Amino acid sequence: MKNSHKGISRLVSAFGYSLSGFKAAYAQETAFRQEVWLLIIASIAAFCLEVTAYERFALIACVVLVLIVELVNTGVETLGDRISEEYDPHVKKAKDTGSAAVLLALLLAASCWIVILAN
């Protein structure tokens, strides 16, 4: 099917799809909700700390990265559940690797905060 949206119309549609994705993830995924609140708290904390603008950016960006990876993981899990309700080793592998990506993003965020706060 050819996309009939072009220019600004396409951007508006894409923005709407993105908002729908945020709303669905927030409504249906506990981990995503927790990470959104982590971002809010981390952002407030980053602005209360006496750090450089670059450090503040890093502190917030690493938590945003967690949300990005969580959204991708949610998409993988949703597709996996749609493909098969029965156990499938390929679906399990996809879900497990998505979960591992979220863990790495969380460890990166924690490391970033530790390094910056330790200086």
N, CA, C and O atoms as CSV, one atom per row, in Angstrom:
chain,resi,resn,atom,element,x,y,z
A,1,MET,N,N,0.847,-1.182,0.000
A,1,MET,CA,C,0.000,0.000,0.000
A,1,MET,C,C,0.889,1.240,0.000
A,1,MET,O,O,1.783,1.364,0.837
A,2,LYS,N,N,0.653,2.129,-0.908
A,2,LYS,CA,C,1.449,3.339,-1.043
A,2,LYS,C,C,0.977,4.391,-0.034
A,2,LYS,O,O,-0.222,4.594,0.158
A,3,ASN,N,N,1.931,5.044,0.595
A,3,ASN,CA,C,1.621,6.089,1.574
A,3,ASN,C,C,1.251,7.366,0.830
A,3,ASN,O,O,2.054,7.899,0.064
A,4,SER,N,N,0.028,7.857,1.057
A,4,SER,CA,C,-0.437,9.049,0.351
A,4,SER,C,C,-0.044,10.338,1.069
A,4,SER,O,O,-0.208,11.429,0.522
A,5,HIS,N,N,0.472,10.218,2.287
A,5,HIS,CA,C,0.880,11.403,3.039
A,5,HIS,C,C,2.245,11.880,2.557
A,5,HIS,O,O,3.170,11.091,2.369
A,6,LYS,N,N,2.345,13.194,2.363
A,6,LYS,CA,C,3.621,13.782,1.958
A,6,LYS,C,C,3.834,15.061,2.745
A,6,LYS,O,O,2.879,15.682,3.210
A,7,GLY,N,N,5.084,15.446,2.889
A,7,GLY,CA,C,5.418,16.710,3.523
A,7,GLY,C,C,4.926,16.811,4.950
A,7,GLY,O,O,5.093,15.895,5.756
A,8,ILE,N,N,4.309,17.961,5.246
A,8,ILE,CA,C,3.826,18.250,6.599
A,8,ILE,C,C,2.775,17.224,7.024
A,8,ILE,O,O,2.756,16.810,8.184
A,9,SER,N,N,1.924,16.819,6.131
A,9,SER,CA,C,0.881,15.839,6.448
A,9,SER,C,C,1.498,14.534,6.951
A,9,SER,O,O,0.998,13.925,7.897
A,10,ARG,N,N,2.579,14.115,6.314
A,10,ARG,CA,C,3.260,12.892,6.741
A,10,ARG,C,C,3.844,13.069,8.131
A,10,ARG,O,O,3.757,12.163,8.960
A,11,LEU,N,N,4.441,14.229,8.394
A,11,LEU,CA,C,5.022,14.499,9.709
A,11,LEU,C,C,3.952,14.506,10.799
A,11,LEU,O,O,4.162,13.977,11.890
A,12,VAL,N,N,2.812,15.106,10.496
A,12,VAL,CA,C,1.710,15.154,11.463
A,12,VAL,C,C,1.212,13.737,11.745
A,12,VAL,O,O,0.976,13.379,12.899
A,13,SER,N,N,1.055,12.940,10.704
A,13,SER,CA,C,0.614,11.553,10.883
A,13,SER,C,C,1.625,10.761,11.702
A,13,SER,O,O,1.250,10.026,12.615
A,14,ALA,N,N,2.899,10.910,11.378
A,14,ALA,CA,C,3.950,10.186,12.110
A,14,ALA,C,C,3.951,10.585,13.574
A,14,ALA,O,O,4.116,9.734,14.449
A,15,PHE,N,N,3.768,11.876,13.853
A,15,PHE,CA,C,3.712,12.352,15.225
A,15,PHE,C,C,2.525,11.723,15.959
A,15,PHE,O,O,2.643,11.329,17.119
A,16,GLY,N,N,1.402,11.634,15.286
A,16,GLY,CA,C,0.210,11.003,15.872
A,16,GLY,C,C,0.439,9.537,16.185
A,16,GLY,O,O,0.017,9.052,17.235
A,17,TYR,N,N,1.110,8.819,15.274
A,17,TYR,CA,C,1.415,7.412,15.519
A,17,TYR,C,C,2.354,7.275,16.722
A,17,TYR,O,O,2.204,6.363,17.535
A,18,SER,N,N,3.316,8.184,16.823
A,18,SER,CA,C,4.251,8.156,17.945
A,18,SER,C,C,3.528,8.399,19.265
A,18,SER,O,O,3.788,7.712,20.253
A,19,LEU,N,N,2.623,9.375,19.284
A,19,LEU,CA,C,1.840,9.630,20.497
A,19,LEU,C,C,1.010,8.411,20.881
A,19,LEU,O,O,0.898,8.081,22.062
A,20,SER,N,N,0.430,7.745,19.889
A,20,SER,CA,C,-0.341,6.529,20.157
A,20,SER,C,C,0.547,5.456,20.778
A,20,SER,O,O,0.129,4.744,21.691
A,21,GLY,N,N,1.768,5.347,20.278
A,21,GLY,CA,C,2.709,4.377,20.835
A,21,GLY,C,C,3.076,4.694,22.272
A,21,GLY,O,O,3.132,3.798,23.114
A,22,PHE,N,N,3.328,5.980,22.561
A,22,PHE,CA,C,3.619,6.392,23.942
A,22,PHE,C,C,2.443,6.073,24.858
A,22,PHE,O,O,2.621,5.513,25.940
A,23,LYS,N,N,1.236,6.435,24.413
A,23,LYS,CA,C,0.045,6.208,25.234
A,23,LYS,C,C,-0.170,4.725,25.507
A,23,LYS,O,O,-0.470,4.335,26.635
A,24,ALA,N,N,-0.018,3.902,24.482
A,24,ALA,CA,C,-0.211,2.461,24.646
A,24,ALA,C,C,0.833,1.872,25.586
A,24,ALA,O,O,0.505,1.069,26.460
A,25,ALA,N,N,2.080,2.266,25.410
A,25,ALA,CA,C,3.143,1.745,26.275
A,25,ALA,C,C,2.921,2.173,27.713
A,25,ALA,O,O,3.087,1.369,28.631
A,26,TYR,N,N,2.549,3.428,27.922
A,26,TYR,CA,C,2.331,3.915,29.286
A,26,TYR,C,C,1.134,3.210,29.922
A,26,TYR,O,O,1.173,2.870,31.104
A,27,ALA,N,N,0.082,2.990,29.155
A,27,ALA,CA,C,-1.126,2.365,29.689
A,27,ALA,C,C,-0.939,0.875,29.975
A,27,ALA,O,O,-1.533,0.343,30.913
A,28,GLN,N,N,-0.119,0.205,29.171
A,28,GLN,CA,C,-0.068,-1.258,29.237
A,28,GLN,C,C,1.226,-1.838,29.797
A,28,GLN,O,O,1.272,-3.026,30.117
A,29,GLU,N,N,2.263,-1.043,29.921
A,29,GLU,CA,C,3.567,-1.579,30.327
A,29,GLU,C,C,4.040,-0.949,31.634
A,29,GLU,O,O,4.398,0.228,31.677
A,30,THR,N,N,4.035,-1.745,32.687
A,30,THR,CA,C,4.468,-1.259,33.997
A,30,THR,C,C,5.908,-0.751,33.958
A,30,THR,O,O,6.209,0.305,34.515
A,31,ALA,N,N,6.788,-1.491,33.308
A,31,ALA,CA,C,8.195,-1.086,33.245
A,31,ALA,C,C,8.338,0.276,32.573
A,31,ALA,O,O,9.122,1.112,33.021
A,32,PHE,N,N,7.586,0.498,31.505
A,32,PHE,CA,C,7.658,1.783,30.807
A,32,PHE,C,C,7.183,2.908,31.712
A,32,PHE,O,O,7.806,3.969,31.758
A,33,ARG,N,N,6.086,2.689,32.433
A,33,ARG,CA,C,5.597,3.708,33.369
A,33,ARG,C,C,6.655,4.021,34.423
A,33,ARG,O,O,6.892,5.188,34.738
A,34,GLN,N,N,7.283,3.000,34.962
A,34,GLN,CA,C,8.317,3.214,35.968
A,34,GLN,C,C,9.487,4.016,35.395
A,34,GLN,O,O,10.036,4.895,36.059
A,35,GLU,N,N,9.853,3.704,34.170
A,35,GLU,CA,C,10.977,4.396,33.539
A,35,GLU,C,C,10.628,5.832,33.168
A,35,GLU,O,O,11.499,6.702,33.195
A,36,VAL,N,N,9.376,6.095,32.823
A,36,VAL,CA,C,8.953,7.478,32.586
A,36,VAL,C,C,9.110,8.278,33.874
A,36,VAL,O,O,9.629,9.394,33.856
A,37,TRP,N,N,8.660,7.707,34.998
A,37,TRP,CA,C,8.799,8.400,36.286
A,37,TRP,C,C,10.258,8.538,36.689
A,37,TRP,O,O,10.646,9.531,37.304
A,38,LEU,N,N,11.068,7.541,36.341
A,38,LEU,CA,C,12.512,7.651,36.577
A,38,LEU,C,C,13.080,8.831,35.796
A,38,LEU,O,O,13.899,9.588,36.318
A,39,LEU,N,N,12.649,8.989,34.548
A,39,LEU,CA,C,13.106,10.115,33.730
A,39,LEU,C,C,12.692,11.447,34.344
A,39,LEU,O,O,13.488,12.386,34.385
A,40,ILE,N,N,11.467,11.535,34.814
A,40,ILE,CA,C,10.994,12.787,35.417
A,40,ILE,C,C,11.824,13.125,36.648
A,40,ILE,O,O,12.281,14.258,36.797
A,41,ILE,N,N,12.019,12.157,37.522
A,41,ILE,CA,C,12.796,12.381,38.752
A,41,ILE,C,C,14.251,12.682,38.414
A,41,ILE,O,O,14.850,13.591,38.990
A,42,ALA,N,N,14.821,11.920,37.479
A,42,ALA,CA,C,16.218,12.130,37.090
A,42,ALA,C,C,16.417,13.506,36.457
A,42,ALA,O,O,17.437,14.156,36.685
A,43,SER,N,N,15.450,13.943,35.671
A,43,SER,CA,C,15.559,15.260,35.030
A,43,SER,C,C,15.521,16.375,36.064
A,43,SER,O,O,16.303,17.323,35.993
A,44,ILE,N,N,14.616,16.260,37.018
A,44,ILE,CA,C,14.551,17.262,38.091
A,44,ILE,C,C,15.865,17.262,38.869
A,44,ILE,O,O,16.431,18.318,39.156
A,45,ALA,N,N,16.343,16.060,39.206
A,45,ALA,CA,C,17.602,15.954,39.951
A,45,ALA,C,C,18.769,16.539,39.163
A,45,ALA,O,O,19.625,17.221,39.727
A,46,ALA,N,N,18.801,16.273,37.860
A,46,ALA,CA,C,19.896,16.769,37.025
A,46,ALA,C,C,19.947,18.290,37.020
A,46,ALA,O,O,21.027,18.878,36.960
A,47,PHE,N,N,18.781,18.929,37.085
A,47,PHE,CA,C,18.753,20.391,37.110
A,47,PHE,C,C,19.031,20.961,38.496
A,47,PHE,O,O,19.316,22.150,38.635
A,48,CYS,N,N,18.950,20.127,39.507
A,48,CYS,CA,C,19.271,20.578,40.868
A,48,CYS,C,C,20.752,20.407,41.196
A,48,CYS,O,O,21.261,21.018,42.136
A,49,LEU,N,N,21.433,19.581,40.422
A,49,LEU,CA,C,22.853,19.316,40.677
A,49,LEU,C,C,23.740,20.402,40.073
A,49,LEU,O,O,23.402,21.014,39.060
A,50,GLU,N,N,24.858,20.620,40.709
A,50,GLU,CA,C,25.836,21.558,40.159
A,50,GLU,C,C,26.770,20.794,39.233
A,50,GLU,O,O,27.856,20.361,39.620
A,51,VAL,N,N,26.308,20.643,37.996
A,51,VAL,CA,C,27.068,19.948,36.965
A,51,VAL,C,C,27.093,20.827,35.719
A,51,VAL,O,O,26.331,21.787,35.604
A,52,THR,N,N,27.981,20.481,34.792
A,52,THR,CA,C,28.036,21.245,33.545
A,52,THR,C,C,26.821,20.916,32.683
A,52,THR,O,O,26.104,19.947,32.935
A,53,ALA,N,N,26.610,21.725,31.682
A,53,ALA,CA,C,25.496,21.488,30.752
A,53,ALA,C,C,25.661,20.142,30.054
A,53,ALA,O,O,24.681,19.429,29.838
A,54,TYR,N,N,26.899,19.793,29.702
A,54,TYR,CA,C,27.150,18.509,29.047
A,54,TYR,C,C,26.853,17.343,29.980
A,54,TYR,O,O,26.287,16.335,29.556
A,55,GLU,N,N,27.228,17.474,31.234
A,55,GLU,CA,C,26.941,16.423,32.217
A,55,GLU,C,C,25.439,16.294,32.434
A,55,GLU,O,O,24.914,15.182,32.508
A,56,ARG,N,N,24.753,17.413,32.534
A,56,ARG,CA,C,23.298,17.398,32.697
A,56,ARG,C,C,22.645,16.706,31.504
A,56,ARG,O,O,21.739,15.888,31.663
A,57,PHE,N,N,23.117,17.044,30.320
A,57,PHE,CA,C,22.598,16.403,29.111
A,57,PHE,C,C,22.821,14.896,29.169
A,57,PHE,O,O,21.915,14.122,28.860
A,58,ALA,N,N,24.020,14.476,29.563
A,58,ALA,CA,C,24.331,13.039,29.645
A,58,ALA,C,C,23.452,12.340,30.674
A,58,ALA,O,O,22.972,11.233,30.434
A,59,LEU,N,N,23.242,12.982,31.815
A,59,LEU,CA,C,22.412,12.383,32.862
A,59,LEU,C,C,20.982,12.141,32.383
A,59,LEU,O,O,20.381,11.113,32.695
A,60,ILE,N,N,20.454,13.082,31.636
A,60,ILE,CA,C,19.081,12.948,31.136
A,60,ILE,C,C,19.044,12.022,29.917
A,60,ILE,O,O,18.151,11.182,29.806
A,61,ALA,N,N,19.998,12.170,29.015
A,61,ALA,CA,C,20.003,11.384,27.774
A,61,ALA,C,C,20.122,9.887,28.041
A,61,ALA,O,O,19.498,9.080,27.352
A,62,CYS,N,N,20.918,9.517,29.033
A,62,CYS,CA,C,21.073,8.082,29.295
A,62,CYS,C,C,19.768,7.470,29.799
A,62,CYS,O,O,19.516,6.291,29.554
A,63,VAL,N,N,18.944,8.231,30.488
A,63,VAL,CA,C,17.647,7.728,30.937
A,63,VAL,C,C,16.657,7.710,29.772
A,63,VAL,O,O,15.823,6.809,29.683
A,64,VAL,N,N,16.743,8.690,28.885
A,64,VAL,CA,C,15.908,8.674,27.677
A,64,VAL,C,C,16.241,7.433,26.847
A,64,VAL,O,O,15.351,6.808,26.270
A,65,LEU,N,N,17.519,7.085,26.791
A,65,LEU,CA,C,17.926,5.879,26.060
A,65,LEU,C,C,17.242,4.641,26.634
A,65,LEU,O,O,16.847,3.749,25.883
A,66,VAL,N,N,17.100,4.579,27.944
A,66,VAL,CA,C,16.390,3.455,28.565
A,66,VAL,C,C,14.961,3.380,28.023
A,66,VAL,O,O,14.474,2.298,27.696
A,67,LEU,N,N,14.298,4.524,27.931
A,67,LEU,CA,C,12.928,4.537,27.398
A,67,LEU,C,C,12.883,4.079,25.941
A,67,LEU,O,O,11.984,3.337,25.544
A,68,ILE,N,N,13.843,4.520,25.160
A,68,ILE,CA,C,13.899,4.131,23.745
A,68,ILE,C,C,14.028,2.619,23.631
A,68,ILE,O,O,13.295,1.979,22.877
A,69,VAL,N,N,14.958,2.057,24.382
A,69,VAL,CA,C,15.180,0.607,24.315
A,69,VAL,C,C,13.952,-0.139,24.837
A,69,VAL,O,O,13.581,-1.178,24.292
A,70,GLU,N,N,13.325,0.380,25.882
A,70,GLU,CA,C,12.112,-0.250,26.414
A,70,GLU,C,C,10.996,-0.254,25.377
A,70,GLU,O,O,10.273,-1.243,25.256
A,71,LEU,N,N,10.845,0.833,24.630
A,71,LEU,CA,C,9.823,0.879,23.580
A,71,LEU,C,C,10.096,-0.152,22.488
A,71,LEU,O,O,9.174,-0.825,22.028
A,72,VAL,N,N,11.343,-0.280,22.074
A,72,VAL,CA,C,11.696,-1.279,21.061
A,72,VAL,C,C,11.440,-2.683,21.614
A,72,VAL,O,O,10.901,-3.542,20.916
A,73,ASN,N,N,11.827,-2.908,22.865
A,73,ASN,CA,C,11.592,-4.202,23.491
A,73,ASN,C,C,10.100,-4.513,23.557
A,73,ASN,O,O,9.692,-5.647,23.305
A,74,THR,N,N,9.299,-3.538,23.888
A,74,THR,CA,C,7.849,-3.734,23.943
A,74,THR,C,C,7.306,-4.116,22.573
A,74,THR,O,O,6.444,-4.987,22.457
A,75,GLY,N,N,7.815,-3.459,21.539
A,75,GLY,CA,C,7.398,-3.810,20.179
A,75,GLY,C,C,7.755,-5.244,19.827
A,75,GLY,O,O,6.948,-5.960,19.235
A,76,VAL,N,N,8.954,-5.664,20.187
A,76,VAL,CA,C,9.389,-7.044,19.919
A,76,VAL,C,C,8.500,-8.025,20.671
A,76,VAL,O,O,8.050,-9.021,20.105
A,77,GLU,N,N,8.247,-7.743,21.947
A,77,GLU,CA,C,7.408,-8.636,22.750
A,77,GLU,C,C,5.983,-8.706,22.204
A,77,GLU,O,O,5.380,-9.778,22.166
A,78,THR,N,N,5.456,-7.571,21.786
A,78,THR,CA,C,4.098,-7.539,21.242
A,78,THR,C,C,4.002,-8.378,19.973
A,78,THR,O,O,3.056,-9.145,19.799
A,79,LEU,N,N,4.985,-8.230,19.087
A,79,LEU,CA,C,4.991,-9.036,17.863
A,79,LEU,C,C,5.156,-10.513,18.181
A,79,LEU,O,O,4.504,-11.362,17.574
A,80,GLY,N,N,6.033,-10.821,19.138
A,80,GLY,CA,C,6.224,-12.213,19.533
A,80,GLY,C,C,4.947,-12.837,20.054
A,80,GLY,O,O,4.628,-13.980,19.727
A,81,ASP,N,N,4.215,-12.091,20.864
A,81,ASP,CA,C,2.949,-12.598,21.401
A,81,ASP,C,C,1.909,-12.768,20.295
A,81,ASP,O,O,1.066,-13.663,20.358
A,82,ARG,N,N,1.973,-11.920,19.300
A,82,ARG,CA,C,1.024,-11.990,18.177
A,82,ARG,C,C,1.320,-13.178,17.271
A,82,ARG,O,O,0.409,-13.802,16.727
A,83,ILE,N,N,2.603,-13.480,17.119
A,83,ILE,CA,C,3.008,-14.575,16.234
A,83,ILE,C,C,2.564,-15.921,16.788
A,83,ILE,O,O,2.067,-16.775,16.053
A,84,SER,N,N,2.751,-16.100,18.095
A,84,SER,CA,C,2.423,-17.400,18.679
A,84,SER,C,C,2.136,-17.266,20.161
A,84,SER,O,O,2.896,-16.643,20.903
A,85,GLU,N,N,1.016,-17.866,20.588
A,85,GLU,CA,C,0.718,-17.905,22.008
A,85,GLU,C,C,1.384,-19.121,22.652
A,85,GLU,O,O,1.533,-19.187,23.872
A,86,GLU,N,N,1.776,-20.066,21.829
A,86,GLU,CA,C,2.465,-21.258,22.316
A,86,GLU,C,C,3.953,-20.963,22.443
A,86,GLU,O,O,4.468,-20.015,21.848
A,87,TYR,N,N,4.641,-21.799,23.237
A,87,TYR,CA,C,6.084,-21.619,23.410
A,87,TYR,C,C,6.780,-21.785,22.069
A,87,TYR,O,O,6.549,-22.752,21.344
A,88,ASP,N,N,7.629,-20.828,21.758
A,88,ASP,CA,C,8.437,-20.873,20.537
A,88,ASP,C,C,9.830,-20.396,20.918
A,88,ASP,O,O,9.981,-19.276,21.407
A,89,PRO,N,N,10.851,-21.221,20.704
A,89,PRO,CA,C,12.203,-20.835,21.118
A,89,PRO,C,C,12.717,-19.572,20.419
A,89,PRO,O,O,13.532,-18.841,20.983
A,90,HIS,N,N,12.251,-19.317,19.211
A,90,HIS,CA,C,12.676,-18.113,18.496
A,90,HIS,C,C,12.059,-16.862,19.115
A,90,HIS,O,O,12.722,-15.835,19.256
A,91,VAL,N,N,10.786,-16.962,19.481
A,91,VAL,CA,C,10.115,-15.847,20.149
A,91,VAL,C,C,10.763,-15.612,21.505
A,91,VAL,O,O,10.992,-14.466,21.891
A,92,LYS,N,N,11.062,-16.693,22.235
A,92,LYS,CA,C,11.715,-16.562,23.539
A,92,LYS,C,C,13.059,-15.857,23.388
A,92,LYS,O,O,13.395,-14.969,24.172
A,93,LYS,N,N,13.822,-16.256,22.379
A,93,LYS,CA,C,15.127,-15.622,22.159
A,93,LYS,C,C,14.971,-14.137,21.859
A,93,LYS,O,O,15.733,-13.319,22.374
A,94,ALA,N,N,13.990,-13.780,21.029
A,94,ALA,CA,C,13.757,-12.368,20.700
A,94,ALA,C,C,13.382,-11.586,21.953
A,94,ALA,O,O,13.891,-10.489,22.181
A,95,LYS,N,N,12.492,-12.151,22.764
A,95,LYS,CA,C,12.082,-11.475,23.995
A,95,LYS,C,C,13.245,-11.350,24.978
A,95,LYS,O,O,13.430,-10.305,25.602
A,96,ASP,N,N,14.019,-12.410,25.107
A,96,ASP,CA,C,15.143,-12.390,26.045
A,96,ASP,C,C,16.226,-11.394,25.626
A,96,ASP,O,O,16.791,-10.696,26.469
A,97,THR,N,N,16.511,-11.330,24.336
A,97,THR,CA,C,17.525,-10.372,23.888
A,97,THR,C,C,17.028,-8.934,24.021
A,97,THR,O,O,17.813,-8.031,24.308
A,98,GLY,N,N,15.735,-8.719,23.816
A,98,GLY,CA,C,15.167,-7.390,24.046
A,98,GLY,C,C,15.286,-6.996,25.511
A,98,GLY,O,O,15.626,-5.858,25.835
A,99,SER,N,N,15.005,-7.946,26.386
A,99,SER,CA,C,15.131,-7.701,27.822
A,99,SER,C,C,16.590,-7.418,28.195
A,99,SER,O,O,16.864,-6.550,29.024
A,100,ALA,N,N,17.514,-8.145,27.587
A,100,ALA,CA,C,18.938,-7.913,27.846
A,100,ALA,C,C,19.350,-6.511,27.398
A,100,ALA,O,O,20.170,-5.865,28.051
A,101,ALA,N,N,18.786,-6.042,26.293
A,101,ALA,CA,C,19.089,-4.685,25.811
A,101,ALA,C,C,18.606,-3.642,26.819
A,101,ALA,O,O,19.293,-2.651,27.067
A,102,VAL,N,N,17.428,-3.865,27.397
A,102,VAL,CA,C,16.925,-2.940,28.413
A,102,VAL,C,C,17.857,-2.950,29.623
A,102,VAL,O,O,18.182,-1.893,30.164
A,103,LEU,N,N,18.287,-4.134,30.049
A,103,LEU,CA,C,19.207,-4.232,31.181
A,103,LEU,C,C,20.496,-3.461,30.912
A,103,LEU,O,O,20.974,-2.733,31.782
A,104,LEU,N,N,21.058,-3.611,29.725
A,104,LEU,CA,C,22.290,-2.888,29.388
A,104,LEU,C,C,22.064,-1.377,29.403
A,104,LEU,O,O,22.918,-0.626,29.873
A,105,ALA,N,N,20.924,-0.935,28.895
A,105,ALA,CA,C,20.622,0.501,28.911
A,105,ALA,C,C,20.502,1.011,30.347
A,105,ALA,O,O,20.977,2.103,30.660
A,106,LEU,N,N,19.872,0.228,31.216
A,106,LEU,CA,C,19.765,0.612,32.631
A,106,LEU,C,C,21.137,0.659,33.307
A,106,LEU,O,O,21.420,1.567,34.089
A,107,LEU,N,N,21.983,-0.322,33.001
A,107,LEU,CA,C,23.337,-0.327,33.574
A,107,LEU,C,C,24.153,0.857,33.065
A,107,LEU,O,O,24.926,1.448,33.818
A,108,LEU,N,N,23.985,1.202,31.803
A,108,LEU,CA,C,24.665,2.369,31.243
A,108,LEU,C,C,24.204,3.636,31.955
A,108,LEU,O,O,25.022,4.483,32.315
A,109,ALA,N,N,22.893,3.766,32.158
A,109,ALA,CA,C,22.360,4.949,32.837
A,109,ALA,C,C,22.892,5.037,34.262
A,109,ALA,O,O,23.314,6.105,34.705
A,110,ALA,N,N,22.873,3.930,34.971
A,110,ALA,CA,C,23.377,3.923,36.348
A,110,ALA,C,C,24.858,4.279,36.376
A,110,ALA,O,O,25.301,5.037,37.238
A,111,SER,N,N,25.617,3.737,35.442
A,111,SER,CA,C,27.054,4.033,35.374
A,111,SER,C,C,27.309,5.505,35.098
A,111,SER,O,O,28.193,6.113,35.701
A,112,CYS,N,N,26.534,6.074,34.189
A,112,CYS,CA,C,26.669,7.493,33.852
A,112,CYS,C,C,26.418,8.340,35.089
A,112,CYS,O,O,27.196,9.246,35.388
A,113,TRP,N,N,25.345,8.056,35.808
A,113,TRP,CA,C,25.035,8.820,37.020
A,113,TRP,C,C,26.130,8.660,38.062
A,113,TRP,O,O,26.527,9.638,38.694
A,114,ILE,N,N,26.626,7.436,38.251
A,114,ILE,CA,C,27.672,7.189,39.243
A,114,ILE,C,C,28.939,7.969,38.893
A,114,ILE,O,O,29.520,8.632,39.752
A,115,VAL,N,N,29.361,7.891,37.645
A,115,VAL,CA,C,30.596,8.563,37.227
A,115,VAL,C,C,30.480,10.078,37.402
A,115,VAL,O,O,31.390,10.719,37.928
A,116,ILE,N,N,29.366,10.642,36.963
A,116,ILE,CA,C,29.207,12.099,37.052
A,116,ILE,C,C,29.074,12.558,38.511
A,116,ILE,O,O,29.663,13.566,38.901
A,117,LEU,N,N,28.311,11.827,39.302
A,117,LEU,CA,C,28.143,12.223,40.701
A,117,LEU,C,C,29.409,11.996,41.527
A,117,LEU,O,O,29.615,12.668,42.537
A,118,ALA,N,N,30.240,11.075,41.115
A,118,ALA,CA,C,31.468,10.784,41.857
A,118,ALA,C,C,32.548,11.839,41.624
A,118,ALA,O,O,33.515,11.912,42.382
A,119,ASN,N,N,32.390,12.656,40.578
A,119,ASN,CA,C,33.406,13.679,40.279
A,119,ASN,C,C,33.174,14.947,41.056
A,119,ASN,O,O,33.938,15.902,40.919
